[in-house]
Amino acid sequence: MKTNKDHFSDLATYMLDNRLALFVGAGFSYNFGYPSWGILLKNIIEKYEIKDKLVQTSLFPFINEDDIDGDEEEVNEVILEKLLGVDYLRLAGYIDSILENDFGKSIHTEVAEVIKSSRMHRKTDGVVKDLASFLSHNKEYLEDIITTNYDDNIEFCLDYNASVIHRDISSINKIEHRNKVYKIHGCASDEIQEPDIIITEKDYNNFIAKNKYLFYKVYSFFTEKKIVFIGYSINDPNIRSILNDVIEENKDKVNLEMYWVTRDKLKDLDRQYYQQHFNLNIIEECEINEFFEELQTNVNTQIDLRSLKGADLAEYVKGYKNNYTKAGFIKDIIDTGKEDEVLKAMFDKVNADEYAYERNLEPYLALISALGAKDFARHKMSLQKLIDSGKKRQLYKIIDYAYKSDDFIDALRNSDMVEDLLGVFLERANGSHEFGDYAKTIEHLLKAFDAFSKEMDVFEEDFLRALQYCIRFSCYNGNRRSGEDYGGLDRLSEYAKLLDEVMLEKLASSMTSMYMGEREFEKVECLIDNSDFSDKEKIPARFKYSYKKYLMENLFDSMRSILKAVTDSKETNYLYTVGDTEILIEIEDEEINLINNQSRVLLYNVKLYATSKKVFIEADEKHEITKLKELMFFPQQIVGWLNEEVEAVIDNLKETQ
């Protein structure tokens, strides 16, 4: 199934070939400050206070108390307010009948006055400026515009250099301009006292009978050109009627190609219905100005591409590199069959000159990613050669493109090239670098993790080792210290959110398994502060992966010095003897216990833990640390609090012996 992107590329081609016609509805004029059809009818109803009469008719699909369990009045009020399920042509006919009989008025005159008033206050800035700019700029490509609108907003956008065709043969005989606007529901011109416009069901039937030529001409556009409907509801009964007539008339004769632009997101079944029954290509979730903007981008791309025809290969490749990011450009390169020549030229350039990658490698990757599996296979060996070369800057560029292109990732996976790429890149990343490259390597390690998260389990150990190594030799930009590369922590700050929680905890744990000094604190802080942890999770995480280990070491060293019984044991439990009494120190996850081994009575407990707001150190009294940095800058003060309490415990212990 084609995407919006594919549709715009096709439409740009049709437009430049003068094979595109616009079919414009009321949604277009709404941008100019004109009322919608429903609002226009409601305003007339309110102006003449005729709602009570209309409510007595069968126009509105009201429900009664038997249809719903309560609240039927509220539901009916919504139906009336929003004109839900109402046939506008039929409603207009009822309004016209009441106006004529009770007020001697005509709905046609009322509508014409609204159109005239709206014209005097027409919006000309913002979105309107964009719409007018598109139509005025592309007049040579849009010769035919069909509309059911009565106003002259389309003529306004065309600088009034268009022939308006409506009502009867006389307007057809007055065609003076290349651009033609077919007003199939009539035109509310200032000069006409009783404008011949379609408002009621009766008008519709009479208009078709009197204007056979106009309708046959409009129907012919469906076979001669590609039609784009803009400014219509997908449920508009008038347009569905026209589509049914066109499809019935051309059954088995020609393959109609029509497009419908809608701001809505369609349900799958709705999309399937309109595609199958009306042969409509749906461009959804797209405002009218967005449609014109994207179409203009694709038209510009097509113009640039067509200007390359006939150029020699060098100029063609240069043109491709200058334009490959434009919508539809790569597709058109492939459609012309030039992709092999262009790819070879760029590969040869990169392969011969290491520094040519900057201008050639990304365009090369963009084009190779757009190839189908069979065509990609023809160029796989060339891409493999670039990877196997192990050139760091080329690897950076390949990782960069994978980070932003799902198509490239899919192409690598389908060709079993991801493990080769990661293996070469991680081997290159896990080693000494020139100053300035540690920062770049950190950035690309994190991008690689994000792009290839599915494959990273296989390379987890190598990834963690390489990232930890690069972070170890990094500092913040402007805070360079001897032996450290400036900017590395800035890159870590920018891309740390790409790590998932599991990998982040593994990295933090590995970074804090060694000695923790001021520099190490800075690096762990940088990782956690810029992670995807919530604010509530960050304080406990900082405590767990940096300050806790630092404090535990200080506390344990303090206890050892007090007990005067140092051992070389590496176990988590430490046994000391004071006189004839054995004291066991147990280091658990969040606390240190001193236990009298003979009686197994807890003599002393030091507990460290953190909440989302504070860190607590508990002994015989509780100390609250509200700012984590206090743990780093005043550890001796904290240890001092505990030393006094530990000494008191030991003194009491000795006195009891």
C-alpha positions in Angstrom: 0.0 0.0 0.0 1.3 3.4 -0.9 2.1 6.0 1.8 1.4 9.7 1.8 5.1 10.2 0.7 4.5 8.0 -2.4 1.3 9.9 -3.3 3.0 13.3 -3.2 5.8 12.1 -5.4 3.2 10.8 -8.0 1.1 13.9 -7.8 4.2 16.1 -8.4 4.9 14.2 -11.6 1.2 14.5 -12.8 1.2 18.2 -12.0 4.3 19.0 -14.0 2.9 17.0 -16.9 -0.4 19.0 -16.7 -2.3 15.9 -15.8 -3.6 17.0 -12.5 -6.9 18.8 -11.7 -8.1 20.0 -8.3 -11.7 19.4 -7.1 -12.2 22.1 -4.4 -14.8 22.2 -1.6 -16.0 24.4 1.2 -13.1 23.5 3.5 -10.9 25.6 1.2 -13.0 28.7 1.6 -13.2 28.2 5.3 -9.6 29.3 5.6 -10.6 32.6 4.0 -13.1 33.3 6.8 -16.2 32.0 4.9 -18.8 30.0 6.9 -19.1 26.3 6.3 -22.3 25.1 4.7 -23.8 23.9 8.0 -23.0 27.2 9.8 -24.5 29.2 6.9 -27.8 27.3 7.1 -27.9 27.6 10.9 -27.3 31.3 10.7 -30.3 31.7 8.4 -32.4 29.6 10.7 -31.5 31.8 13.7 -31.9 35.0 11.7 -35.5 34.3 10.8 -36.3 32.2 14.0 -37.7 29.3 12.1 -36.1 26.5 14.1 -39.4 25.5 15.8 -41.1 25.0 12.4 -38.2 22.9 11.1 -38.2 20.7 14.2 -41.7 19.6 13.4 -40.6 18.1 10.0 -38.9 14.7 9.3 -35.6 16.4 8.5 -33.9 15.5 11.8 -33.2 11.9 12.9 -34.5 12.5 16.4 -34.8 9.6 18.8 -37.6 9.0 21.3 -37.7 7.7 24.8 -38.2 4.1 23.5 -34.9 4.3 21.6 -32.7 5.2 24.5 -32.7 4.8 28.3 -33.0 8.5 29.3 -31.3 11.7 28.1 -33.1 11.5 24.8 -33.7 15.3 25.0 -30.0 16.0 25.5 -29.1 13.7 22.5 -31.8 15.4 20.3 -30.4 18.8 21.2 -27.0 17.7 20.0 -28.5 16.4 16.7 -30.2 19.8 16.2 -27.2 21.9 17.2 -24.8 20.1 15.0 -27.3 19.1 12.2 -26.2 15.5 12.6 -27.5 13.1 9.9 -29.3 16.0 8.1 -29.4 16.2 4.3 -28.3 19.8 3.6 -29.9 20.0 0.2 -33.2 18.9 1.6 -32.9 21.2 4.6 -32.1 24.2 2.3 -35.2 23.4 0.4 -37.4 23.5 3.5 -35.7 26.8 4.6 -36.3 28.3 1.1 -40.0 27.3 1.2 -40.5 28.9 4.7 -38.6 32.1 3.7 -40.7 32.4 0.5 -44.1 31.8 2.1 -43.6 33.6 5.4 -41.1 36.4 4.5 -41.2 36.8 0.8 -37.5 36.0 0.7 -35.2 33.6 -1.1 -32.5 31.4 0.3 -30.4 32.1 -2.8 -30.4 35.9 -2.1 -29.5 35.2 1.6 -26.6 33.0 0.7 -25.4 35.5 -1.9 -25.4 38.3 0.7 -23.3 36.1 3.1 -20.8 35.4 0.3 -20.6 39.1 -0.6 -20.1 40.1 3.1 -17.5 37.4 3.5 -15.7 38.6 0.5 -15.5 42.2 1.9 -13.8 40.7 5.1 -11.8 38.0 3.4 -8.7 36.9 5.3 -5.5 37.4 3.3 -2.7 36.4 5.7 -1.5 33.3 7.4 -2.7 30.1 5.8 -4.5 32.1 3.1 -1.2 33.6 2.0 0.2 30.1 1.6 -2.8 28.8 -0.4 -2.7 31.8 -2.7 1.0 31.6 -3.2 0.8 27.9 -4.3 -2.0 28.4 -6.8 -0.5 31.7 -8.2 3.0 30.2 -8.5 1.8 27.0 -10.2 -0.8 28.4 -12.6 1.0 27.0 -15.6 0.7 23.4 -14.2 -3.0 23.7 -12.9 -5.1 24.6 -15.9 -8.4 23.1 -14.6 -9.9 23.6 -11.2 -13.4 22.2 -10.4 -15.3 23.5 -7.4 -18.8 23.4 -5.8 -18.1 26.7 -4.0 -20.0 29.8 -5.0 -17.3 32.3 -4.0 -14.3 33.7 -5.9 -11.5 32.6 -3.6 -9.9 30.5 -6.2 -10.0 33.3 -8.7 -8.5 35.5 -6.0 -5.6 33.1 -5.6 -5.1 33.0 -9.4 -4.9 36.8 -9.4 -8.2 36.9 -11.3 -6.4 35.6 -14.4 -8.8 32.7 -14.9 -11.9 32.0 -16.9 -14.9 31.1 -14.8 -17.3 28.5 -16.4 -20.8 28.0 -14.9 -24.5 28.0 -15.5 -24.8 27.8 -19.3 -23.0 27.7 -22.6 -22.4 31.5 -22.6 -19.7 31.3 -19.9 -18.0 28.6 -22.0 -17.9 30.8 -25.0 -16.1 33.5 -23.0 -13.0 31.5 -22.1 -10.1 34.0 -22.4 -7.5 32.5 -20.0 -5.4 29.3 -19.9 -6.6 28.7 -16.3 -10.2 27.6 -16.0 -12.4 27.4 -12.9 -15.5 25.2 -13.3 -18.2 26.2 -10.8 -20.5 23.2 -11.1 -22.8 24.6 -8.3 -23.0 28.1 -9.8 -21.4 31.4 -9.0 -22.6 34.0 -6.5 -21.6 37.1 -8.5 -22.2 40.6 -7.3 -24.0 41.5 -10.5 -26.7 38.8 -10.2 -29.9 39.7 -8.3 -31.1 36.1 -8.0 -27.9 34.1 -8.4 -28.3 30.8 -10.2 -26.6 28.6 -7.6 -27.4 25.1 -6.3 -28.6 25.2 -2.8 -31.7 23.0 -2.7 -32.5 19.5 -4.0 -34.7 21.1 -6.7 -31.8 23.4 -7.8 -29.5 20.4 -8.1 -31.9 18.5 -10.4 -32.6 21.6 -12.6 -29.0 22.5 -12.8 -28.0 19.1 -14.2 -30.8 19.2 -16.8 -29.7 22.6 -18.0 -25.9 22.2 -18.0 -25.3 18.8 -19.7 -22.1 20.2 -21.4 -20.6 21.4 -18.2 -21.2 18.1 -16.4 -19.9 16.0 -19.3 -16.8 18.2 -19.4 -16.2 17.7 -15.7 -16.8 14.0 -16.0 -14.2 13.9 -18.8 -11.6 15.2 -16.4 -11.8 12.0 -14.4 -10.5 10.0 -17.4 -8.1 12.6 -18.8 -6.5 13.7 -15.5 -5.8 12.7 -12.0 -8.3 14.3 -9.6 -7.5 15.6 -6.1 -10.4 16.3 -3.8 -9.6 19.0 -1.2 -11.9 20.8 1.3 -14.5 18.1 1.4 -15.7 15.8 4.1 -15.1 12.2 3.3 -18.8 11.6 3.9 -20.1 14.4 1.6 -23.2 12.8 -0.2 -22.9 15.2 -3.2 -19.4 14.1 -4.0 -20.2 10.4 -3.4 -23.0 10.8 -5.9 -20.6 12.3 -8.5 -18.1 9.6 -7.8 -20.8 6.9 -8.3 -21.8 8.4 -11.6 -18.2 8.7 -12.8 -17.4 5.2 -11.8 -20.6 3.8 -13.4 -20.0 5.7 -16.6 -16.4 4.5 -16.9 -16.8 1.0 -15.7 -14.3 -1.4 -17.4 -13.2 1.4 -19.7 -10.4 3.1 -17.9 -8.5 2.8 -14.6 -9.5 6.0 -12.7 -7.0 7.5 -10.3 -8.3 9.9 -7.6 -7.0 11.3 -4.4 -8.8 12.6 -1.3 -7.1 14.9 1.2 -8.5 14.8 4.7 -7.4 16.2 8.0 -8.8 13.1 9.8 -7.2 9.8 10.7 -9.4 7.1 9.0 -10.3 3.8 10.5 -8.8 0.8 8.7 -12.3 -0.4 7.5 -13.3 3.1 6.3 -10.0 3.4 4.3 -10.5 0.0 2.8 -14.1 0.9 1.8 -13.3 4.1 0.0 -10.3 2.5 -1.7 -12.3 -0.5 -3.0 -15.6 1.2 -3.8 -14.4 4.6 -5.1 -10.8 3.9 -6.1 -9.7 6.7 -3.8 -6.1 7.1 -2.6 -6.4 8.7 0.8 -4.0 11.3 2.0 -5.0 11.5 5.7 -4.1 13.7 8.7 -3.2 16.5 6.3 -4.5 20.1 6.3 -5.0 21.9 3.0 -2.1 24.2 3.5 0.1 21.2 4.5 -1.0 19.4 1.4 0.1 22.3 -0.9 3.3 22.8 1.1 4.3 19.1 0.7 3.2 19.0 -3.0 5.3 22.2 -3.7 8.4 20.5 -2.1 7.9 17.4 -4.3 7.3 19.6 -7.4 10.6 21.5 -6.7 12.4 18.1 -6.4 11.0 17.0 -9.7 12.0 20.2 -11.4 15.6 19.8 -10.0 15.7 16.2 -11.2 14.4 17.0 -14.7 17.1 19.6 -15.0 19.7 16.9 -14.6 18.5 14.9 -17.6 21.1 15.0 -20.3 23.9 15.9 -17.9 27.1 13.9 -17.8 27.6 11.4 -14.9 29.8 13.8 -12.8 27.2 16.5 -13.0 24.4 14.0 -12.4 26.0 12.7 -9.2 26.7 16.2 -8.0 23.0 17.1 -8.6 22.0 14.0 -6.7 24.2 14.9 -3.7 22.7 18.4 -3.6 19.1 17.2 -3.7 18.9 13.6 -2.3 17.1 14.8 0.9 14.3 16.3 -1.0 11.0 14.4 -1.1 10.7 11.9 -3.9 14.2 12.6 -5.3 15.7 9.2 -4.5 12.6 7.4 -5.9 13.0 9.3 -9.2 16.7 8.4 -9.4 15.7 4.7 -9.1 12.9 5.1 -11.6 15.3 6.5 -14.2 17.6 3.5 -13.7 20.6 5.6 -12.7 21.1 4.2 -9.2 23.9 1.8 -10.1 26.0 4.4 -11.8 25.5 7.0 -9.0 26.3 4.5 -6.2 29.5 3.3 -7.9 30.7 6.9 -8.5 30.2 7.8 -4.8 31.7 4.5 -3.6 34.8 5.0 -5.7 35.1 8.5 -4.3 34.9 7.4 -0.7 37.1 4.4 -1.2 39.9 6.4 -2.9 39.9 9.3 -0.5 39.2 8.9 3.2 38.1 12.5 3.6 35.6 12.3 0.8 33.2 10.6 3.1 31.8 13.9 4.3 30.1 14.7 1.0 29.6 11.2 -0.4 28.9 8.7 2.3 25.4 9.7 3.6 24.0 10.2 0.0 25.4 6.8 -0.8 23.8 5.2 2.3 20.5 7.0 1.5 20.3 5.6 -2.0 21.4 2.1 -1.1 18.8 2.0 1.7 16.0 2.7 -0.8 16.8 -0.3 -3.0 14.8 -3.5 -2.7 16.5 -6.5 -1.2 17.5 -7.9 -4.6 19.1 -4.6 -5.8 20.7 -4.1 -2.3 22.5 -7.4 -2.6 24.3 -6.2 -5.7 26.0 -3.4 -3.6 26.4 -5.3 -0.4 30.1 -6.1 -1.0 30.9 -2.4 -1.5 29.2 -1.4 1.7 30.9 -4.4 3.5 34.3 -3.1 2.3 33.6 0.3 3.8 32.7 -1.3 7.1 35.7 -3.7 7.2 38.1 -0.8 6.5 37.6 0.2 10.1 38.1 3.9 9.3 36.7 5.6 12.4 35.1 8.6 10.7 33.4 6.5 8.1 32.1 4.2 10.9 30.8 7.3 12.7 29.0 8.4 9.5 27.4 4.9 9.1 26.3 4.9 12.7 24.9 8.4 12.3 22.8 7.4 9.4 21.6 4.2 11.1 20.5 6.3 14.1 18.1 8.4 11.9 17.1 5.9 9.2 14.9 2.9 9.9 15.1 2.0 6.2 18.9 1.6 6.5 18.6 -0.4 9.7 16.1 -2.8 8.0 18.4 -3.1 5.0 21.4 -4.1 7.2 19.3 -6.6 9.2 17.8 -8.2 6.0 21.4 -8.6 4.7 22.8 -9.9 8.0 25.3 -7.0 8.2 24.5 -5.6 11.7 26.8 -7.9 13.6 29.6 -7.1 11.3 29.1 -3.4 11.7 28.9 -3.6 15.5 31.8 -5.9 15.8 34.1 -3.6 13.8 32.8 -0.4 15.4 33.1 -1.7 19.0 36.6 -3.0 18.5 37.6 0.4 17.1 35.8 2.2 20.0 37.4 0.2 22.7 40.9 1.6 22.6 42.9 4.8 22.8 41.7 7.8 20.8 43.1 11.1 19.8 41.9 14.0 22.0 38.5 15.1 20.6 37.6 11.6 19.5 36.6 10.3 23.0 33.6 12.7 22.9 32.6 11.5 19.3 33.0 7.9 20.3 30.7 8.3 23.3 28.1 9.9 21.1 28.2 7.1 18.5 28.3 4.3 21.1 25.0 5.6 22.5 23.6 6.1 19.0 24.5 2.6 18.1 22.9 1.3 21.3 19.7 3.1 20.3 19.7 2.0 16.6 20.7 -1.6 17.2 19.1 -2.4 20.6 17.8 -5.7 19.3 21.4 -6.9 18.6 23.1 -5.3 21.6 22.7 -8.3 23.9 25.4 -10.1 22.0 27.8 -7.2 22.3 26.8 -6.0 25.8 30.2 -6.7 27.4 32.1 -5.0 24.6 29.7 -2.0 24.6 30.0 -1.4 28.3 33.8 -1.8 28.3 34.1 0.7 25.4 31.7 3.3 26.8 33.2 3.1 30.3 36.7 3.5 28.9 35.8 6.6 26.9 33.9 8.2 29.9 36.9 7.5 32.1 39.0 9.8 29.9 36.4 12.5 29.5 35.4 15.8 31.2 33.1 18.7 30.5 33.9 21.2 27.8 35.7 24.2 29.4 36.8 22.0 32.4 39.6 20.1 30.8 42.0 18.4 33.2 45.3 16.6 32.6 44.7 13.3 30.9 41.1 14.0 30.1 39.4 14.9 26.8 37.2 17.9 26.8 33.6 17.6 25.7 33.1 13.9 26.4 30.7 14.5 29.3 28.8 17.0 27.2 28.1 14.3 24.7 27.2 11.9 27.5 24.8 14.6 28.8 23.2 14.9 25.4 22.7 11.2 24.6 22.4 9.4 28.0 18.7 9.2 27.6 19.2 6.6 24.8 20.2 4.0 27.4 17.5 1.9 28.8 17.2 1.5 32.6 18.8 -1.9 32.7 21.9 -0.9 30.6 22.2 2.4 32.5 22.3 0.6 35.8 24.9 -1.9 34.5 27.1 1.0 33.3 26.8 2.9 36.6 27.5 -0.2 38.6 30.7 -1.0 36.5 31.8 2.6 36.8 31.5 2.6 40.6 33.2 -0.8 41.1 36.6 1.0 41.2 38.0 3.8 43.3 35.6 6.7 43.7 37.3 10.1 43.7 36.0 13.6 42.8 36.4 13.0 39.0 34.6 9.6 39.2 31.7 11.3 41.1 31.4 13.9 38.3 31.1 11.2 35.7 28.5 9.1 37.5 26.5 12.3 38.4 26.6 13.2 34.7 25.3 9.8 33.7 22.4 9.8 36.2 21.4 13.4 35.9 20.9 13.1 32.2 19.4 9.7 32.2 15.7 8.8 31.6 15.2 8.4 35.4 12.4 10.4 36.9 13.3 13.2 39.3 12.2 10.9 42.2 14.5 8.2 41.0 17.6 10.3 40.6 18.5 10.9 44.2 18.3 7.2 45.2 20.3 6.3 42.0 23.0 8.9 42.8 23.3 7.5 46.3 23.3 3.9 45.2 25.9 4.3 42.4 28.3 6.9 43.9 27.9 8.3 47.4 27.0 5.0 49.1 30.1 3.2 48.1 32.2 6.2 49.1 30.5 6.4 52.5 30.7 2.7 53.2 34.4 2.7 52.6 34.9 5.7 54.9 32.7 4.2 57.6 34.4 0.8 57.4 37.9 2.4 57.5 36.8 4.4 60.6 35.6 1.2 62.4 38.7 -0.6 61.6 40.9 2.1 63.0 38.8 2.2 66.2 38.8 -1.5 66.7 42.6 -1.6 66.2 42.3 -5.0 64.5 43.0 -4.6 60.8 42.9 -7.7 58.7 43.5 -8.3 55.0 40.2 -10.2 54.5 38.3 -9.4 51.3 35.1 -11.0 52.5 31.9 -9.0 53.1 32.0 -10.1 56.8 34.9 -9.1 59.0 35.7 -10.6 62.4 37.7 -8.7 65.1 38.8 -9.5 68.6 38.8 -7.0 71.4 40.2 -8.6 74.5 38.4 -11.9 74.8 35.3 -10.6 72.9 34.8 -11.2 69.2 33.1 -8.5 67.2 31.7 -9.3 63.8 31.2 -6.5 61.2 28.6 -7.4 58.6 28.4 -5.3 55.5 25.0 -5.7 53.9 23.4 -3.8 51.0 22.4 -0.7 52.9 23.9 -1.1 56.4 26.8 -2.1 58.6 26.2 -4.1 61.8 28.5 -4.7 64.8 27.5 -7.8 66.6 28.7 -9.4 69.8 29.5 -12.9 68.6 29.1 -14.5 72.0 25.6 -13.3 72.8 24.5 -12.6 69.2 23.1 -9.4 70.5 23.0 -6.4 68.1 25.3 -3.8 69.7 25.5 -1.3 67.0 24.0 -0.5 63.7 24.9 2.0 61.0 22.2 2.2 58.2 22.4 4.2 55.0 19.5 4.7 52.7 17.9 7.2 50.3 14.4 8.4 49.4 13.4 10.6 46.5 14.2 13.7 48.6 16.8 12.9 51.2 19.6 10.6 52.3 19.6 9.1 55.8 22.5 7.9 57.9 21.3 6.3 61.1 23.2 5.2 64.2 22.1 6.0 67.7 20.7 9.2 66.1 19.4 10.0 62.6 21.3 12.4 60.3 19.4 13.8 57.3 21.3 14.9 54.3 19.1 17.1 52.1 21.8 17.9 49.5 23.6 15.0 48.1 26.8 17.0 47.5 27.2 17.3 51.2 28.0 13.6 51.2 30.9 14.3 49.0 32.3 17.5 50.4 31.9 16.7 54.1 32.4 12.9 54.5 34.8 13.3 57.4 32.2 15.3 59.3 29.7 12.5 58.8 32.3 9.8 59.7 33.1 11.9 62.8 29.5 11.7 64.0 29.7 7.9 63.7 33.2 7.6 65.2 32.1 9.0 68.5 29.1 6.6 68.6 31.3 3.6 67.6 33.9 4.6 70.2 31.2 4.8 72.8 29.9 1.3 71.9 33.5 -0.1 72.2 34.1 1.6 75.5 30.9 0.2 76.9 31.8 -3.2 75.6 35.2 -3.1 77.3 33.7 -2.1 80.6 31.4 -5.1 80.6 34.2 -7.6 80.1 
